[in-house]
Amino acid sequence: MTVALAVVVAALIGAAGPLVLRRLPEPPEPDRDPDKIAYAVLAARPLVSWALAAAAAPMAGVAAWAIDDPELVPVWVLVTGVGSWLAYIDWHTRLLPFAVVSRLYLGTLLLVAVGALLLGDPDVLVHAIVANVVVYVIFRVLHWAGSRFFGGAFGYGDVRLSGVLALALGALGRSEVLVGIYAGFVLGAVLGVVLARLRIVDPQGYAFGPYMVAGAVIGTAWGPVVHAT
């Protein structure tokens, strides 16, 4: 029942993506890429609501199946639902809008806190915040190094998103954080190279956000593997 409910709610959140995109402000004029696709145009594409729902539903299902404590499942329903929007936006614009990521962060933090309260375990919230800070700092350093020496390995939106995903993963455990964040890098490296070779994405710079979201979901599935061993 928990898994089924998570799938349905995440799909509904995903399907609401075009409604949000239509109201999302464009980046300020000085910083705007003249070739950027407008958010309203992305929202108007055929079947986009169905596509986002289809992306969010299985991710939420995997997370809900893997998580031992139902109290923490709502965190991942939100992360996967909104994560489908961010993956879609980033894939087509190479941007992760602050307006969406910041609200996802606040919602994730609130749901982790509620989950910790329902579980009667404040360490859940503490571990989540520690993971958030550590991963954010690591990505911030990588962003600085990439911008300084490698022409921009990834954008600052990826840094912000890393903190949100670490917050959600940290509530589950340290292993989930390590696997979830590392899996994003592996997916980005492997699939990114393959898609670049196929000329599906630009080899000089492709969206990292979709791989981060998918990697985080893989991180949730790491829990049952650890427990089984």
C-alpha positions as CSV (number, residue, x, y, z in Angstrom):
1,M,0.0,0.0,0.0
2,T,2.8,2.4,0.9
3,V,4.6,1.7,-2.4
4,A,1.4,2.1,-4.5
5,L,0.5,5.4,-2.7
6,A,4.0,6.7,-3.2
7,V,3.8,5.9,-6.9
8,V,0.5,7.6,-7.4
9,V,1.3,10.8,-5.5
10,A,4.8,11.1,-7.2
11,A,3.1,10.7,-10.6
12,L,0.6,13.4,-9.8
13,I,3.4,15.7,-8.6
14,G,5.4,15.0,-11.8
15,A,2.3,15.6,-14.0
16,A,1.9,19.0,-12.4
17,G,5.3,20.1,-13.8
18,P,3.9,22.0,-16.8
19,L,1.8,24.1,-14.4
20,V,4.9,25.2,-12.6
21,L,7.0,25.7,-15.7
22,R,4.4,28.1,-17.1
23,R,4.8,30.3,-14.1
24,L,8.6,30.0,-13.7
25,P,10.4,33.3,-14.3
26,E,13.1,33.3,-16.9
27,P,16.7,34.0,-15.8
28,P,17.7,37.7,-15.6
29,E,18.5,39.2,-19.0
30,P,22.3,39.6,-18.4
31,D,22.7,36.0,-17.5
32,R,20.3,34.5,-20.0
33,D,21.6,32.3,-22.8
34,P,20.0,33.6,-26.0
35,D,19.5,30.1,-27.2
36,K,17.8,28.9,-24.1
37,I,14.4,27.3,-24.6
38,A,11.7,29.2,-22.7
39,Y,10.1,27.4,-19.8
40,A,6.7,28.1,-21.2
41,V,7.7,26.3,-24.4
42,L,8.9,23.3,-22.4
43,A,5.6,23.3,-20.6
44,A,3.6,23.3,-23.9
45,R,5.3,20.3,-25.4
46,P,3.0,17.4,-26.2
47,L,2.5,14.7,-23.5
48,V,5.0,16.3,-21.2
49,S,2.7,15.8,-18.1
50,W,2.5,12.1,-18.9
51,A,6.3,11.9,-19.5
52,L,7.1,13.5,-16.1
53,A,4.5,11.3,-14.3
54,A,6.1,8.2,-16.0
55,A,9.5,9.3,-14.8
56,A,8.5,10.2,-11.3
57,A,6.4,7.1,-10.6
58,P,9.0,4.3,-10.9
59,M,11.6,6.4,-9.0
60,A,9.2,6.9,-6.1
61,G,8.3,3.2,-6.3
62,V,11.9,2.1,-5.9
63,A,12.5,4.5,-3.0
64,A,9.3,3.5,-1.2
65,W,10.1,-0.2,-1.6
66,A,13.7,0.3,-0.3
67,I,13.0,2.5,2.7
68,D,12.3,0.6,5.9
69,D,10.6,3.5,7.7
70,P,7.3,4.6,6.0
71,E,7.6,7.9,7.9
72,L,10.5,8.8,5.5
73,V,8.7,7.8,2.3
74,P,7.0,11.2,1.8
75,V,10.5,12.8,1.6
76,W,11.2,10.7,-1.5
77,V,7.8,11.2,-3.0
78,L,8.5,14.9,-3.1
79,V,12.1,14.5,-4.2
80,T,11.2,12.2,-7.1
81,G,8.2,14.1,-8.1
82,V,9.9,17.5,-8.2
83,G,13.1,15.8,-9.4
84,S,11.3,14.8,-12.6
85,W,10.7,18.5,-13.3
86,L,14.3,19.4,-12.6
87,A,15.7,16.6,-14.7
88,Y,13.4,17.7,-17.6
89,I,14.3,21.4,-17.3
90,D,18.1,20.7,-16.9
91,W,18.1,18.3,-19.8
92,H,16.7,20.9,-22.2
93,T,18.3,24.1,-20.7
94,R,21.2,23.0,-18.6
95,L,19.7,25.1,-15.8
96,L,18.3,24.1,-12.4
97,P,16.1,27.0,-11.4
98,F,16.7,28.4,-7.9
99,A,13.0,29.0,-7.5
100,V,12.3,25.2,-7.7
101,V,15.5,23.9,-6.0
102,S,15.1,26.2,-3.0
103,R,11.5,25.2,-2.4
104,L,12.4,21.6,-2.8
105,Y,15.1,22.0,-0.2
106,L,12.6,23.6,2.3
107,G,10.0,20.9,1.6
108,T,12.6,18.1,2.0
109,L,13.9,19.6,5.2
110,L,10.3,19.9,6.6
111,L,9.4,16.3,5.7
112,V,12.7,14.9,7.1
113,A,12.0,16.8,10.4
114,V,8.4,15.4,10.5
115,G,9.7,11.9,9.8
116,A,12.2,12.2,12.6
117,L,9.5,13.4,14.9
118,L,7.1,10.5,14.0
119,L,10.0,8.0,14.5
120,G,11.0,9.6,17.8
121,D,14.6,9.7,16.5
122,P,16.2,13.1,16.3
123,D,19.3,11.5,14.9
124,V,17.5,11.1,11.6
125,L,17.4,14.9,11.2
126,V,20.9,15.4,12.5
127,H,22.4,12.9,10.1
128,A,20.4,14.5,7.2
129,I,21.7,17.9,8.0
130,V,25.3,16.7,8.4
131,A,25.1,15.0,5.1
132,N,23.6,18.1,3.5
133,V,26.5,20.3,4.7
134,V,29.3,17.8,3.9
135,V,28.0,17.0,0.4
136,Y,27.3,20.7,-0.4
137,V,30.8,21.7,0.7
138,I,32.3,19.0,-1.5
139,F,30.3,20.0,-4.5
140,R,31.1,23.7,-3.8
141,V,34.8,22.9,-3.9
142,L,34.4,20.8,-7.1
143,H,32.5,23.7,-8.7
144,W,35.2,26.1,-7.8
145,A,37.9,23.8,-9.1
146,G,36.0,23.1,-12.2
147,S,35.3,26.7,-12.9
148,R,38.9,27.7,-12.3
149,F,40.8,24.9,-14.0
150,F,38.4,23.0,-16.3
151,G,36.1,25.6,-17.8
152,G,33.1,24.7,-15.6
153,A,32.6,21.1,-14.8
154,F,29.1,21.7,-13.8
155,G,26.8,24.6,-12.8
156,Y,26.0,26.0,-9.4
157,G,22.5,24.6,-9.7
158,D,24.1,21.2,-9.4
159,V,25.8,22.3,-6.2
160,R,22.4,23.4,-4.7
161,L,20.7,20.2,-5.8
162,S,23.5,18.1,-4.3
163,G,22.6,19.5,-0.9
164,V,18.9,18.6,-1.3
165,L,19.6,15.1,-2.4
166,A,22.2,14.6,0.5
167,L,19.5,15.8,2.9
168,A,17.1,13.2,1.8
169,L,19.8,10.5,1.6
170,G,21.3,11.4,4.9
171,A,18.0,10.7,6.7
172,L,18.4,7.0,5.5
173,G,22.1,6.5,6.4
174,R,25.7,7.2,5.5
175,S,25.9,4.3,3.0
176,E,22.9,5.6,1.1
177,V,24.6,9.0,0.9
178,L,27.9,7.6,-0.4
179,V,26.2,5.4,-3.0
180,G,23.6,7.9,-4.0
181,I,26.0,10.7,-4.7
182,Y,28.7,8.5,-6.3
183,A,26.1,6.8,-8.5
184,G,25.2,10.2,-9.9
185,F,28.8,10.7,-11.0
186,V,29.1,7.2,-12.5
187,L,25.9,7.6,-14.4
188,G,26.9,11.0,-15.6
189,A,30.3,9.8,-16.7
190,V,29.2,6.6,-18.4
191,L,25.9,7.6,-20.0
192,G,27.1,11.1,-20.6
193,V,30.0,9.8,-22.7
194,V,27.8,7.3,-24.6
195,L,25.2,10.0,-25.4
196,A,27.9,12.4,-26.4
197,R,29.4,9.8,-28.8
198,L,25.9,9.3,-30.2
199,R,25.6,13.1,-30.6
200,I,22.5,13.1,-28.5
201,V,24.1,15.6,-26.0
202,D,26.8,18.2,-26.4
203,P,30.1,16.7,-25.4
204,Q,31.3,20.1,-24.3
205,G,28.6,20.4,-21.6
206,Y,25.6,18.3,-20.8
207,A,23.1,18.3,-18.0
208,F,24.2,16.6,-14.8
209,G,21.0,17.0,-12.9
210,P,19.1,14.0,-14.3
211,Y,22.0,11.7,-13.4
212,M,22.1,13.2,-9.9
213,V,18.4,12.5,-9.3
214,A,18.7,8.9,-10.7
215,G,21.8,8.3,-8.7
216,A,20.1,9.4,-5.5
217,V,17.2,6.9,-6.1
218,I,19.9,4.2,-6.6
219,G,21.2,5.2,-3.2
220,T,17.9,4.5,-1.6
221,A,18.0,1.0,-3.0
222,W,21.3,0.4,-1.3
223,G,19.6,0.0,2.1
224,P,18.1,-3.4,1.4
225,V,21.4,-4.6,-0.1
226,V,23.3,-3.7,3.0
227,H,20.7,-5.3,5.3
228,A,20.6,-8.5,3.2
229,T,24.3,-8.9,3.7
